[in-house]
Amino acid sequence: MQAIHVRRGDTVGVITGRERGKRGKVLRVLTDKGRVVVEHVNMLKRHQRPTQKLRQGGIIEREGPLALSNVLPICARCDKPSRTGIKTLADGRKIRICKRCGEAIDKG
């Protein structure tokens, strides 16, 4: 089981593979498979025939999942993909921080 360092809604950068250098918002995190779906990254074409649900058939483009190890959250201050650490606040809450500059990645 891999530690999950990204959450839905985070802006992430792809650090390796065919989509390297692209950025996008996390749409879904598939924890059981260790994968993540990122907006406008790893687009797949699916040939779909018309059904009751989908009246218009054709070639449908959608995002495919990427391995969790291939993405890193983008730090707001650095504006680069960076590894994350965890910091405990005075009130007991835990937040993710950027390892490069120490800036909090979580809002709040």
Gaussian input, Z-matrix of N, CA and C with variables (Angstrom, degrees):
# hf/3-21g

backbone

0 1
 N
 C     1     B1
 C     2     B2     1     A1
 N     3     B3     2     A2     1     D1
 C     4     B4     3     A3     2     D2
 C     5     B5     4     A4     3     D3
 N     6     B6     5     A5     4     D4
 C     7     B7     6     A6     5     D5
 C     8     B8     7     A7     6     D6
 N     9     B9     8     A8     7     D7
 C    10    B10     9     A9     8     D8
 C    11    B11    10    A10     9     D9
 N    12    B12    11    A11    10    D10
 C    13    B13    12    A12    11    D11
 C    14    B14    13    A13    12    D12
 N    15    B15    14    A14    13    D13
 C    16    B16    15    A15    14    D14
 C    17    B17    16    A16    15    D15
 N    18    B18    17    A17    16    D16
 C    19    B19    18    A18    17    D17
 C    20    B20    19    A19    18    D18
 N    21    B21    20    A20    19    D19
 C    22    B22    21    A21    20    D20
 C    23    B23    22    A22    21    D21
 N    24    B24    23    A23    22    D22
 C    25    B25    24    A24    23    D23
 C    26    B26    25    A25    24    D24
 N    27    B27    26    A26    25    D25
 C    28    B28    27    A27    26    D26
 C    29    B29    28    A28    27    D27
 N    30    B30    29    A29    28    D28
 C    31    B31    30    A30    29    D29
 C    32    B32    31    A31    30    D30
 N    33    B33    32    A32    31    D31
 C    34    B34    33    A33    32    D32
 C    35    B35    34    A34    33    D33
 N    36    B36    35    A35    34    D34
 C    37    B37    36    A36    35    D35
 C    38    B38    37    A37    36    D36
 N    39    B39    38    A38    37    D37
 C    40    B40    39    A39    38    D38
 C    41    B41    40    A40    39    D39
 N    42    B42    41    A41    40    D40
 C    43    B43    42    A42    41    D41
 C    44    B44    43    A43    42    D42
 N    45    B45    44    A44    43    D43
 C    46    B46    45    A45    44    D44
 C    47    B47    46    A46    45    D45
 N    48    B48    47    A47    46    D46
 C    49    B49    48    A48    47    D47
 C    50    B50    49    A49    48    D48
 N    51    B51    50    A50    49    D49
 C    52    B52    51    A51    50    D50
 C    53    B53    52    A52    51    D51
 N    54    B54    53    A53    52    D52
 C    55    B55    54    A54    53    D53
 C    56    B56    55    A55    54    D54
 N    57    B57    56    A56    55    D55
 C    58    B58    57    A57    56    D56
 C    59    B59    58    A58    57    D57
 N    60    B60    59    A59    58    D58
 C    61    B61    60    A60    59    D59
 C    62    B62    61    A61    60    D60
 N    63    B63    62    A62    61    D61
 C    64    B64    63    A63    62    D62
 C    65    B65    64    A64    63    D63
 N    66    B66    65    A65    64    D64
 C    67    B67    66    A66    65    D65
 C    68    B68    67    A67    66    D66
 N    69    B69    68    A68    67    D67
 C    70    B70    69    A69    68    D68
 C    71    B71    70    A70    69    D69
 N    72    B72    71    A71    70    D70
 C    73    B73    72    A72    71    D71
 C    74    B74    73    A73    72    D72
 N    75    B75    74    A74    73    D73
 C    76    B76    75    A75    74    D74
 C    77    B77    76    A76    75    D75
 N    78    B78    77    A77    76    D76
 C    79    B79    78    A78    77    D77
 C    80    B80    79    A79    78    D78
 N    81    B81    80    A80    79    D79
 C    82    B82    81    A81    80    D80
 C    83    B83    82    A82    81    D81
 N    84    B84    83    A83    82    D82
 C    85    B85    84    A84    83    D83
 C    86    B86    85    A85    84    D84
 N    87    B87    86    A86    85    D85
 C    88    B88    87    A87    86    D86
 C    89    B89    88    A88    87    D87
 N    90    B90    89    A89    88    D88
 C    91    B91    90    A90    89    D89
 C    92    B92    91    A91    90    D90
 N    93    B93    92    A92    91    D91
 C    94    B94    93    A93    92    D92
 C    95    B95    94    A94    93    D93
 N    96    B96    95    A95    94    D94
 C    97    B97    96    A96    95    D95
 C    98    B98    97    A97    96    D96
 N    99    B99    98    A98    97    D97
 C   100   B100    99    A99    98    D98
 C   101   B101   100   A100    99    D99
 N   102   B102   101   A101   100   D100
 C   103   B103   102   A102   101   D101
 C   104   B104   103   A103   102   D102
 N   105   B105   104   A104   103   D103
 C   106   B106   105   A105   104   D104
 C   107   B107   106   A106   105   D105
 N   108   B108   107   A107   106   D106
 C   109   B109   108   A108   107   D107
 C   110   B110   109   A109   108   D108
 N   111   B111   110   A110   109   D109
 C   112   B112   111   A111   110   D110
 C   113   B113   112   A112   111   D111
 N   114   B114   113   A113   112   D112
 C   115   B115   114   A114   113   D113
 C   116   B116   115   A115   114   D114
 N   117   B117   116   A116   115   D115
 C   118   B118   117   A117   116   D116
 C   119   B119   118   A118   117   D117
 N   120   B120   119   A119   118   D118
 C   121   B121   120   A120   119   D119
 C   122   B122   121   A121   120   D120
 N   123   B123   122   A122   121   D121
 C   124   B124   123   A123   122   D122
 C   125   B125   124   A124   123   D123
 N   126   B126   125   A125   124   D124
 C   127   B127   126   A126   125   D125
 C   128   B128   127   A127   126   D126
 N   129   B129   128   A128   127   D127
 C   130   B130   129   A129   128   D128
 C   131   B131   130   A130   129   D129
 N   132   B132   131   A131   130   D130
 C   133   B133   132   A132   131   D131
 C   134   B134   133   A133   132   D132
 N   135   B135   134   A134   133   D133
 C   136   B136   135   A135   134   D134
 C   137   B137   136   A136   135   D135
 N   138   B138   137   A137   136   D136
 C   139   B139   138   A138   137   D137
 C   140   B140   139   A139   138   D138
 N   141   B141   140   A140   139   D139
 C   142   B142   141   A141   140   D140
 C   143   B143   142   A142   141   D141
 N   144   B144   143   A143   142   D142
 C   145   B145   144   A144   143   D143
 C   146   B146   145   A145   144   D144
 N   147   B147   146   A146   145   D145
 C   148   B148   147   A147   146   D146
 C   149   B149   148   A148   147   D147
 N   150   B150   149   A149   148   D148
 C   151   B151   150   A150   149   D149
 C   152   B152   151   A151   150   D150
 N   153   B153   152   A152   151   D151
 C   154   B154   153   A153   152   D152
 C   155   B155   154   A154   153   D153
 N   156   B156   155   A155   154   D154
 C   157   B157   156   A156   155   D155
 C   158   B158   157   A157   156   D156
 N   159   B159   158   A158   157   D157
 C   160   B160   159   A159   158   D158
 C   161   B161   160   A160   159   D159
 N   162   B162   161   A161   160   D160
 C   163   B163   162   A162   161   D161
 C   164   B164   163   A163   162   D162
 N   165   B165   164   A164   163   D163
 C   166   B166   165   A165   164   D164
 C   167   B167   166   A166   165   D165
 N   168   B168   167   A167   166   D166
 C   169   B169   168   A168   167   D167
 C   170   B170   169   A169   168   D168
 N   171   B171   170   A170   169   D169
 C   172   B172   171   A171   170   D170
 C   173   B173   172   A172   171   D171
 N   174   B174   173   A173   172   D172
 C   175   B175   174   A174   173   D173
 C   176   B176   175   A175   174   D174
 N   177   B177   176   A176   175   D175
 C   178   B178   177   A177   176   D176
 C   179   B179   178   A178   177   D177
 N   180   B180   179   A179   178   D178
 C   181   B181   180   A180   179   D179
 C   182   B182   181   A181   180   D180
 N   183   B183   182   A182   181   D181
 C   184   B184   183   A183   182   D182
 C   185   B185   184   A184   183   D183
 N   186   B186   185   A185   184   D184
 C   187   B187   186   A186   185   D185
 C   188   B188   187   A187   186   D186
 N   189   B189   188   A188   187   D187
 C   190   B190   189   A189   188   D188
 C   191   B191   190   A190   189   D189
 N   192   B192   191   A191   190   D190
 C   193   B193   192   A192   191   D191
 C   194   B194   193   A193   192   D192
 N   195   B195   194   A194   193   D193
 C   196   B196   195   A195   194   D194
 C   197   B197   196   A196   195   D195
 N   198   B198   197   A197   196   D196
 C   199   B199   198   A198   197   D197
 C   200   B200   199   A199   198   D198
 N   201   B201   200   A200   199   D199
 C   202   B202   201   A201   200   D200
 C   203   B203   202   A202   201   D201
 N   204   B204   203   A203   202   D202
 C   205   B205   204   A204   203   D203
 C   206   B206   205   A205   204   D204
 N   207   B207   206   A206   205   D205
 C   208   B208   207   A207   206   D206
 C   209   B209   208   A208   207   D207
 N   210   B210   209   A209   208   D208
 C   211   B211   210   A210   209   D209
 C   212   B212   211   A211   210   D210
 N   213   B213   212   A212   211   D211
 C   214   B214   213   A213   212   D212
 C   215   B215   214   A214   213   D213
 N   216   B216   215   A215   214   D214
 C   217   B217   216   A216   215   D215
 C   218   B218   217   A217   216   D216
 N   219   B219   218   A218   217   D217
 C   220   B220   219   A219   218   D218
 C   221   B221   220   A220   219   D219
 N   222   B222   221   A221   220   D220
 C   223   B223   222   A222   221   D221
 C   224   B224   223   A223   222   D222
 N   225   B225   224   A224   223   D223
 C   226   B226   225   A225   224   D224
 C   227   B227   226   A226   225   D225
 N   228   B228   227   A227   226   D226
 C   229   B229   228   A228   227   D227
 C   230   B230   229   A229   228   D228
 N   231   B231   230   A230   229   D229
 C   232   B232   231   A231   230   D230
 C   233   B233   232   A232   231   D231
 N   234   B234   233   A233   232   D232
 C   235   B235   234   A234   233   D233
 C   236   B236   235   A235   234   D234
 N   237   B237   236   A236   235   D235
 C   238   B238   237   A237   236   D236
 C   239   B239   238   A238   237   D237
 N   240   B240   239   A239   238   D238
 C   241   B241   240   A240   239   D239
 C   242   B242   241   A241   240   D240
 N   243   B243   242   A242   241   D241
 C   244   B244   243   A243   242   D242
 C   245   B245   244   A244   243   D243
 N   246   B246   245   A245   244   D244
 C   247   B247   246   A246   245   D245
 C   248   B248   247   A247   246   D246
 N   249   B249   248   A248   247   D247
 C   250   B250   249   A249   248   D248
 C   251   B251   250   A250   249   D249
 N   252   B252   251   A251   250   D250
 C   253   B253   252   A252   251   D251
 C   254   B254   253   A253   252   D252
 N   255   B255   254   A254   253   D253
 C   256   B256   255   A255   254   D254
 C   257   B257   256   A256   255   D255
 N   258   B258   257   A257   256   D256
 C   259   B259   258   A258   257   D257
 C   260   B260   259   A259   258   D258
 N   261   B261   260   A260   259   D259
 C   262   B262   261   A261   260   D260
 C   263   B263   262   A262   261   D261
 N   264   B264   263   A263   262   D262
 C   265   B265   264   A264   263   D263
 C   266   B266   265   A265   264   D264
 N   267   B267   266   A266   265   D265
 C   268   B268   267   A267   266   D266
 C   269   B269   268   A268   267   D267
 N   270   B270   269   A269   268   D268
 C   271   B271   270   A270   269   D269
 C   272   B272   271   A271   270   D270
 N   273   B273   272   A272   271   D271
 C   274   B274   273   A273   272   D272
 C   275   B275   274   A274   273   D273
 N   276   B276   275   A275   274   D274
 C   277   B277   276   A276   275   D275
 C   278   B278   277   A277   276   D276
 N   279   B279   278   A278   277   D277
 C   280   B280   279   A279   278   D278
 C   281   B281   280   A280   279   D279
 N   282   B282   281   A281   280   D280
 C   283   B283   282   A282   281   D281
 C   284   B284   283   A283   282   D282
 N   285   B285   284   A284   283   D283
 C   286   B286   285   A285   284   D284
 C   287   B287   286   A286   285   D285
 N   288   B288   287   A287   286   D286
 C   289   B289   288   A288   287   D287
 C   290   B290   289   A289   288   D288
 N   291   B291   290   A290   289   D289
 C   292   B292   291   A291   290   D290
 C   293   B293   292   A292   291   D291
 N   294   B294   293   A293   292   D292
 C   295   B295   294   A294   293   D293
 C   296   B296   295   A295   294   D294
 N   297   B297   296   A296   295   D295
 C   298   B298   297   A297   296   D296
 C   299   B299   298   A298   297   D297
 N   300   B300   299   A299   298   D298
 C   301   B301   300   A300   299   D299
 C   302   B302   301   A301   300   D300
 N   303   B303   302   A302   301   D301
 C   304   B304   303   A303   302   D302
 C   305   B305   304   A304   303   D303
 N   306   B306   305   A305   304   D304
 C   307   B307   306   A306   305   D305
 C   308   B308   307   A307   306   D306
 N   309   B309   308   A308   307   D307
 C   310   B310   309   A309   308   D308
 C   311   B311   310   A310   309   D309
 N   312   B312   311   A311   310   D310
 C   313   B313   312   A312   311   D311
 C   314   B314   313   A313   312   D312
 N   315   B315   314   A314   313   D313
 C   316   B316   315   A315   314   D314
 C   317   B317   316   A316   315   D315
 N   318   B318   317   A317   316   D316
 C   319   B319   318   A318   317   D317
 C   320   B320   319   A319   318   D318
 N   321   B321   320   A320   319   D319
 C   322   B322   321   A321   320   D320
 C   323   B323   322   A322   321   D321

   B1=1.4572
   B2=1.5216
   B3=1.3073
   B4=1.4577
   B5=1.5270
   B6=1.3310
   B7=1.4632
   B8=1.5268
   B9=1.3240
   B10=1.4577
   B11=1.5180
   B12=1.3336
   B13=1.4614
   B14=1.5224
   B15=1.3335
   B16=1.4692
   B17=1.5185
   B18=1.3379
   B19=1.4587
   B20=1.5132
   B21=1.3174
   B22=1.4605
   B23=1.5302
   B24=1.3263
   B25=1.4566
   B26=1.5202
   B27=1.3400
   B28=1.4687
   B29=1.5249
   B30=1.3208
   B31=1.4590
   B32=1.5128
   B33=1.3311
   B34=1.4610
   B35=1.5194
   B36=1.3237
   B37=1.4567
   B38=1.5155
   B39=1.3361
   B40=1.4645
   B41=1.5231
   B42=1.3385
   B43=1.4609
   B44=1.5198
   B45=1.3251
   B46=1.4598
   B47=1.5227
   B48=1.2976
   B49=1.4614
   B50=1.5134
   B51=1.3070
   B52=1.4668
   B53=1.5292
   B54=1.3177
   B55=1.4646
   B56=1.5301
   B57=1.3201
   B58=1.4704
   B59=1.5288
   B60=1.3502
   B61=1.4565
   B62=1.5192
   B63=1.3300
   B64=1.4628
   B65=1.5142
   B66=1.3329
   B67=1.4644
   B68=1.5108
   B69=1.3158
   B70=1.4492
   B71=1.5114
   B72=1.3255
   B73=1.4601
   B74=1.5237
   B75=1.3169
   B76=1.4599
   B77=1.5254
   B78=1.3347
   B79=1.4593
   B80=1.5269
   B81=1.3475
   B82=1.4653
   B83=1.5130
   B84=1.3258
   B85=1.4572
   B86=1.5187
   B87=1.3315
   B88=1.4664
   B89=1.5268
   B90=1.3274
   B91=1.4597
   B92=1.5269
   B93=1.3171
   B94=1.4612
   B95=1.5274
   B96=1.3324
   B97=1.4681
   B98=1.5253
   B99=1.3441
   B100=1.4620
   B101=1.5201
   B102=1.3434
   B103=1.4584
   B104=1.5239
   B105=1.3229
   B106=1.4576
   B107=1.5301
   B108=1.3414
   B109=1.4608
   B110=1.5206
   B111=1.3510
   B112=1.4657
   B113=1.5270
   B114=1.3358
   B115=1.4574
   B116=1.5298
   B117=1.3383
   B118=1.4715
   B119=1.5236
   B120=1.3257
   B121=1.4637
   B122=1.5187
   B123=1.3458
   B124=1.4652
   B125=1.5343
   B126=1.3293
   B127=1.4616
   B128=1.5316
   B129=1.3274
   B130=1.4585
   B131=1.5209
   B132=1.3304
   B133=1.4606
   B134=1.5169
   B135=1.3203
   B136=1.4677
   B137=1.5172
   B138=1.3238
   B139=1.4654
   B140=1.5208
   B141=1.3213
   B142=1.4618
   B143=1.5234
   B144=1.3158
   B145=1.4692
   B146=1.5163
   B147=1.3276
   B148=1.4650
   B149=1.5296
   B150=1.3366
   B151=1.4639
   B152=1.5195
   B153=1.3184
   B154=1.4721
   B155=1.5319
   B156=1.3217
   B157=1.4627
   B158=1.5330
   B159=1.3245
   B160=1.4601
   B161=1.5261
   B162=1.3164
   B163=1.4682
   B164=1.5249
   B165=1.3489
   B166=1.4592
   B167=1.5222
   B168=1.3186
   B169=1.4596
   B170=1.5214
   B171=1.3181
   B172=1.4589
   B173=1.5106
   B174=1.3058
   B175=1.4589
   B176=1.5261
   B177=1.3198
   B178=1.4587
   B179=1.5291
   B180=1.3287
   B181=1.4598
   B182=1.5181
   B183=1.3323
   B184=1.4596
   B185=1.5282
   B186=1.3238
   B187=1.4564
   B188=1.5173
   B189=1.3152
   B190=1.4567
   B191=1.5162
   B192=1.3327
   B193=1.4626
   B194=1.5264
   B195=1.3303
   B196=1.4669
   B197=1.5216
   B198=1.3232
   B199=1.4611
   B200=1.5258
   B201=1.3145
   B202=1.4687
   B203=1.5236
   B204=1.3269
   B205=1.4674
   B206=1.5238
   B207=1.3340
   B208=1.4617
   B209=1.5238
   B210=1.3261
   B211=1.4669
   B212=1.5289
   B213=1.3423
   B214=1.4605
   B215=1.5217
   B216=1.3339
   B217=1.4651
   B218=1.5278
   B219=1.3396
   B220=1.4642
   B221=1.5312
   B222=1.3166
   B223=1.4692
   B224=1.5207
   B225=1.3259
   B226=1.4614
   B227=1.5393
   B228=1.3219
   B229=1.4606
   B230=1.5409
   B231=1.3309
   B232=1.4731
   B233=1.5309
   B234=1.3318
   B235=1.4635
   B236=1.5245
   B237=1.3316
   B238=1.4604
   B239=1.5224
   B240=1.3459
   B241=1.4673
   B242=1.5308
   B243=1.3294
   B244=1.4575
   B245=1.5183
   B246=1.3284
   B247=1.4586
   B248=1.5212
   B249=1.3219
   B250=1.4548
   B251=1.5228
   B252=1.3162
   B253=1.4502
   B254=1.5212
   B255=1.3210
   B256=1.4613
   B257=1.5190
   B258=1.3357
   B259=1.4629
   B260=1.5215
   B261=1.3242
   B262=1.4505
   B263=1.5222
   B264=1.3225
   B265=1.4613
   B266=1.5347
   B267=1.3237
   B268=1.4655
   B269=1.5310
   B270=1.3475
   B271=1.4657
   B272=1.5300
   B273=1.3532
   B274=1.4642
   B275=1.5224
   B276=1.3407
   B277=1.4698
   B278=1.5194
   B279=1.3381
   B280=1.4564
   B281=1.5193
   B282=1.3328
   B283=1.4624
   B284=1.5238
   B285=1.3312
   B286=1.4615
   B287=1.5255
   B288=1.3292
   B289=1.4583
   B290=1.5267
   B291=1.3337
   B292=1.4643
   B293=1.5246
   B294=1.3231
   B295=1.4620
   B296=1.5244
   B297=1.3549
   B298=1.4726
   B299=1.5282
   B300=1.3510
   B301=1.4662
   B302=1.5364
   B303=1.3239
   B304=1.4586
   B305=1.5110
   B306=1.3387
   B307=1.4741
   B308=1.5339
   B309=1.3512
   B310=1.4618
   B311=1.5387
   B312=1.3243
   B313=1.4613
   B314=1.5261
   B315=1.3310
   B316=1.4640
   B317=1.5240
   B318=1.3220
   B319=1.4666
   B320=1.5307
   B321=1.3049
   B322=1.4529
   B323=1.4312
   A1=109.50
   A2=115.51
   A3=121.85
   A4=109.98
   A5=116.21
   A6=120.45
   A7=108.67
   A8=116.61
   A9=120.66
   A10=108.84
   A11=115.20
   A12=122.09
   A13=112.75
   A14=117.79
   A15=121.26
   A16=109.29
   A17=114.99
   A18=121.23
   A19=109.13
   A20=116.24
   A21=120.70
   A22=108.97
   A23=116.50
   A24=120.88
   A25=113.77
   A26=118.19
   A27=121.19
   A28=110.26
   A29=116.56
   A30=121.10
   A31=106.73
   A32=116.18
   A33=120.92
   A34=110.25
   A35=114.74
   A36=122.31
   A37=108.33
   A38=116.22
   A39=120.80
   A40=106.66
   A41=117.01
   A42=120.42
   A43=113.14
   A44=118.78
   A45=120.20
   A46=110.56
   A47=115.46
   A48=120.84
   A49=113.33
   A50=115.80
   A51=123.47
   A52=112.21
   A53=117.72
   A54=122.94
   A55=112.63
   A56=117.05
   A57=121.80
   A58=111.92
   A59=115.82
   A60=121.51
   A61=113.73
   A62=118.38
   A63=120.55
   A64=110.42
   A65=114.69
   A66=121.56
   A67=109.49
   A68=116.11
   A69=120.05
   A70=111.35
   A71=114.64
   A72=121.64
   A73=108.96
   A74=116.94
   A75=121.56
   A76=109.01
   A77=116.35
   A78=121.63
   A79=111.23
   A80=116.29
   A81=120.97
   A82=109.62
   A83=116.31
   A84=122.18
   A85=106.90
   A86=116.27
   A87=121.90
   A88=107.57
   A89=116.24
   A90=121.43
   A91=112.62
   A92=117.98
   A93=120.74
   A94=112.09
   A95=117.28
   A96=121.34
   A97=112.54
   A98=117.62
   A99=121.19
   A100=112.09
   A101=115.96
   A102=120.56
   A103=110.25
   A104=115.50
   A105=121.77
   A106=108.24
   A107=116.88
   A108=122.33
   A109=107.14
   A110=115.97
   A111=122.32
   A112=108.82
   A113=115.60
   A114=122.67
   A115=111.41
   A116=117.03
   A117=125.58
   A118=114.06
   A119=117.93
   A120=122.09
   A121=107.78
   A122=116.71
   A123=123.55
   A124=110.96
   A125=115.55
   A126=121.28
   A127=110.31
   A128=115.90
   A129=123.04
   A130=109.26
   A131=116.57
   A132=120.65
   A133=107.94
   A134=116.09
   A135=121.27
   A136=108.48
   A137=115.89
   A138=120.97
   A139=107.05
   A140=115.67
   A141=121.67
   A142=110.02
   A143=116.91
   A144=119.44
   A145=108.97
   A146=118.41
   A147=120.47
   A148=111.23
   A149=116.05
   A150=122.27
   A151=108.26
   A152=116.94
   A153=121.59
   A154=110.27
   A155=114.53
   A156=120.76
   A157=111.26
   A158=115.95
   A159=122.43
   A160=108.31
   A161=117.04
   A162=122.13
   A163=111.99
   A164=116.31
   A165=121.34
   A166=109.29
   A167=117.25
   A168=121.14
   A169=109.63
   A170=117.61
   A171=121.70
   A172=111.66
   A173=115.24
   A174=121.09
   A175=107.71
   A176=115.54
   A177=121.64
   A178=108.03
   A179=115.90
   A180=120.46
   A181=109.29
   A182=115.65
   A183=120.08
   A184=109.35
   A185=115.45
   A186=120.49
   A187=110.49
   A188=115.80
   A189=121.31
   A190=109.66
   A191=117.81
   A192=120.06
   A193=112.46
   A194=115.45
   A195=123.62
   A196=107.95
   A197=116.76
   A198=120.42
   A199=109.37
   A200=116.71
   A201=121.99
   A202=112.05
   A203=116.46
   A204=120.07
   A205=112.49
   A206=117.97
   A207=121.54
   A208=113.57
   A209=118.47
   A210=121.16
   A211=111.07
   A212=114.81
   A213=121.62
   A214=108.77
   A215=118.05
   A216=120.32
   A217=111.25
   A218=116.26
   A219=122.06
   A220=107.87
   A221=116.35
   A222=121.72
   A223=108.65
   A224=117.28
   A225=122.04
   A226=111.26
   A227=117.61
   A228=120.42
   A229=111.78
   A230=117.71
   A231=121.99
   A232=112.16
   A233=116.88
   A234=124.59
   A235=111.32
   A236=116.05
   A237=122.78
   A238=108.69
   A239=117.38
   A240=118.90
   A241=108.85
   A242=117.02
   A243=119.02
   A244=111.29
   A245=114.60
   A246=120.20
   A247=108.56
   A248=115.49
   A249=119.51
   A250=111.28
   A251=113.68
   A252=121.58
   A253=107.61
   A254=116.87
   A255=120.47
   A256=108.70
   A257=114.94
   A258=121.20
   A259=107.67
   A260=116.91
   A261=121.46
   A262=109.13
   A263=115.61
   A264=121.09
   A265=110.37
   A266=116.18
   A267=121.54
   A268=111.90
   A269=117.11
   A270=119.52
   A271=113.17
   A272=117.31
   A273=120.99
   A274=114.86
   A275=116.87
   A276=118.93
   A277=110.20
   A278=116.20
   A279=121.42
   A280=108.51
   A281=116.50
   A282=121.14
   A283=108.99
   A284=115.18
   A285=120.43
   A286=108.86
   A287=116.23
   A288=120.72
   A289=109.63
   A290=115.32
   A291=122.72
   A292=108.56
   A293=117.74
   A294=121.48
   A295=111.88
   A296=117.31
   A297=120.51
   A298=111.24
   A299=116.44
   A300=119.42
   A301=113.92
   A302=118.81
   A303=121.18
   A304=114.10
   A305=117.58
   A306=122.32
   A307=109.90
   A308=116.50
   A309=120.84
   A310=109.79
   A311=116.28
   A312=121.20
   A313=109.76
   A314=116.81
   A315=120.61
   A316=110.33
   A317=115.03
   A318=119.87
   A319=107.54
   A320=116.56
   A321=119.30
   A322=115.50
   D1=127.44
   D2=-178.19
   D3=-93.90
   D4=143.32
   D5=177.11
   D6=-67.92
   D7=136.70
   D8=-177.42
   D9=-96.67
   D10=113.33
   D11=-174.84
   D12=-103.47
   D13=0.29
   D14=178.05
   D15=-125.04
   D16=154.71
   D17=178.97
   D18=-129.37
   D19=163.22
   D20=177.20
   D21=-60.79
   D22=133.89
   D23=179.98
   D24=97.04
   D25=-16.07
   D26=177.29
   D27=-67.70
   D28=149.28
   D29=169.17
   D30=-92.33
   D31=124.74
   D32=-176.78
   D33=-123.32
   D34=158.06
   D35=174.27
   D36=-114.85
   D37=141.79
   D38=177.62
   D39=-87.90
   D40=127.23
   D41=-172.51
   D42=-103.27
   D43=-11.90
   D44=-178.87
   D45=-154.29
   D46=161.74
   D47=177.93
   D48=94.20
   D49=-170.67
   D50=-175.98
   D51=-61.07
   D52=-31.56
   D53=-175.57
   D54=-96.75
   D55=16.22
   D56=-175.87
   D57=-54.12
   D58=135.60
   D59=177.93
   D60=94.30
   D61=-15.22
   D62=-179.87
   D63=-80.09
   D64=153.66
   D65=177.97
   D66=-125.99
   D67=154.32
   D68=177.22
   D69=-173.26
   D70=173.36
   D71=-179.56
   D72=-92.65
   D73=139.67
   D74=179.36
   D75=-73.69
   D76=122.42
   D77=178.45
   D78=-90.99
   D79=-42.62
   D80=-179.22
   D81=-146.84
   D82=148.04
   D83=172.70
   D84=-117.32
   D85=119.03
   D86=179.88
   D87=-96.67
   D88=88.04
   D89=-171.82
   D90=-64.52
   D91=-38.83
   D92=-177.27
   D93=-66.94
   D94=-29.36
   D95=-179.12
   D96=-100.36
   D97=-7.95
   D98=-179.91
   D99=68.64
   D100=38.00
   D101=-177.49
   D102=-130.90
   D103=165.45
   D104=-177.20
   D105=-141.22
   D106=142.94
   D107=177.41
   D108=-106.53
   D109=122.70
   D110=-175.83
   D111=-114.99
   D112=136.87
   D113=-177.80
   D114=-60.20
   D115=127.51
   D116=177.25
   D117=61.51
   D118=25.06
   D119=176.75
   D120=-126.23
   D121=140.12
   D122=179.73
   D123=60.03
   D124=52.36
   D125=-178.49
   D126=-70.34
   D127=131.51
   D128=179.27
   D129=-115.08
   D130=147.00
   D131=176.04
   D132=-104.17
   D133=129.03
   D134=179.65
   D135=-120.65
   D136=125.25
   D137=177.54
   D138=-83.77
   D139=114.38
   D140=-172.58
   D141=-117.67
   D142=128.34
   D143=176.31
   D144=-87.75
   D145=153.78
   D146=-179.88
   D147=-62.91
   D148=138.61
   D149=177.33
   D150=-133.22
   D151=-179.03
   D152=176.77
   D153=-60.14
   D154=-40.85
   D155=-177.95
   D156=-75.00
   D157=-44.74
   D158=-176.76
   D159=-110.08
   D160=96.05
   D161=-176.07
   D162=-62.85
   D163=-44.36
   D164=-177.43
   D165=-93.85
   D166=119.01
   D167=176.39
   D168=-84.35
   D169=-170.92
   D170=176.53
   D171=129.91
   D172=-163.20
   D173=-179.02
   D174=-95.30
   D175=118.45
   D176=-176.61
   D177=-107.52
   D178=131.16
   D179=177.36
   D180=-101.46
   D181=133.90
   D182=177.60
   D183=-149.34
   D184=165.74
   D185=-179.17
   D186=-78.34
   D187=138.47
   D188=174.78
   D189=-101.35
   D190=160.41
   D191=-179.39
   D192=-75.68
   D193=148.41
   D194=174.48
   D195=-115.07
   D196=156.38
   D197=175.09
   D198=-68.12
   D199=141.68
   D200=179.27
   D201=-58.62
   D202=-32.68
   D203=-177.98
   D204=-70.53
   D205=-13.36
   D206=-177.84
   D207=-92.45
   D208=0.04
   D209=-179.47
   D210=-127.25
   D211=148.39
   D212=175.05
   D213=-134.98
   D214=144.67
   D215=177.18
   D216=-64.28
   D217=147.32
   D218=177.10
   D219=-90.16
   D220=127.07
   D221=176.60
   D222=-78.53
   D223=136.96
   D224=-178.98
   D225=-67.17
   D226=-37.17
   D227=-178.04
   D228=-79.45
   D229=-48.11
   D230=-178.79
   D231=-73.75
   D232=-30.88
   D233=-173.65
   D234=59.02
   D235=35.23
   D236=177.83
   D237=-136.31
   D238=154.74
   D239=172.97
   D240=-64.41
   D241=133.35
   D242=-178.55
   D243=-143.99
   D244=151.87
   D245=176.79
   D246=-69.16
   D247=157.27
   D248=-176.65
   D249=-117.22
   D250=152.22
   D251=173.13
   D252=-124.98
   D253=174.35
   D254=179.55
   D255=-120.26
   D256=134.15
   D257=179.86
   D258=-125.32
   D259=136.38
   D260=177.25
   D261=-95.91
   D262=126.55
   D263=-179.78
   D264=-81.15
   D265=171.04
   D266=-178.45
   D267=-61.66
   D268=-33.41
   D269=-179.48
   D270=-84.08
   D271=4.36
   D272=175.51
   D273=96.90
   D274=-9.07
   D275=178.58
   D276=-73.55
   D277=149.00
   D278=176.55
   D279=-107.05
   D280=135.34
   D281=177.69
   D282=-128.55
   D283=156.95
   D284=176.02
   D285=-88.78
   D286=138.13
   D287=178.12
   D288=-124.01
   D289=155.47
   D290=176.78
   D291=-76.13
   D292=132.24
   D293=179.42
   D294=-74.67
   D295=-22.12
   D296=-179.71
   D297=-73.78
   D298=-50.82
   D299=-170.65
   D300=-120.51
   D301=-10.20
   D302=178.78
   D303=86.05
   D304=1.68
   D305=179.65
   D306=-69.63
   D307=143.57
   D308=177.78
   D309=-72.60
   D310=132.81
   D311=178.78
   D312=-88.42
   D313=-35.36
   D314=178.89
   D315=-74.28
   D316=144.04
   D317=176.11
   D318=-86.18
   D319=129.02
   D320=176.75
   D321=106.95

